[in-house]
Amino acid sequence: MQDIEVTVHGGPITDEEVQMYIKRGRLNQPHNELIGIIITIDSDYADIDYKYARPLVPQRFAISGDMLIEDFNSLNDAKQAEYLDKIPNSI
């Protein structure tokens, strides 16, 4: 594991806060390596931009009823069959 590059703009923050932001970044994408964080302080708020070794790229998006499906393979067999049996609207 390499060092994480942390950049802070707009004011000082404690090392404890930086460690919490690093922990949060690792929890957001546990299977991806966190390589950098840009923290922008705006009075009581902080905007955080996480940089990962492999950016997230959605495999596929499909709207099925009221569901947004990111990965077709994440559906169980019954839902996959239901999705494949649908007839598209000709409008």
Residue pairs with C-beta under 8 A, 6 or more apart in sequence:
1 33
2 33
2 35
4 22
4 34
4 35
4 36
4 37
5 35
5 36
5 37
5 51
6 18
6 21
6 22
6 36
6 37
6 39
7 36
7 37
7 38
7 39
8 18
8 39
8 40
8 41
9 38
9 39
9 40
9 41
10 40
10 41
10 42
11 41
13 39
13 41
13 46
18 37
18 39
21 37
21 39
21 46
21 48
22 34
22 37
24 48
25 34
25 37
25 48
25 50
26 34
28 50
29 50
29 52
29 56
32 52
32 53
32 54
32 56
33 52
33 53
33 54
34 50
34 51
34 52
34 53
35 51
35 52
35 53
36 50
36 51
37 48
37 49
37 50
37 51
38 48
38 49
38 51
39 46
39 47
39 48
39 49
40 46
40 47
40 48
40 49
58 70
58 71
59 70
59 71
59 72
60 69
60 70
60 71
60 72
61 68
61 69
61 70
62 68
62 69
62 72
62 83
63 69
64 79
64 82
64 83
64 86
69 75
69 83
72 80
72 83
75 83
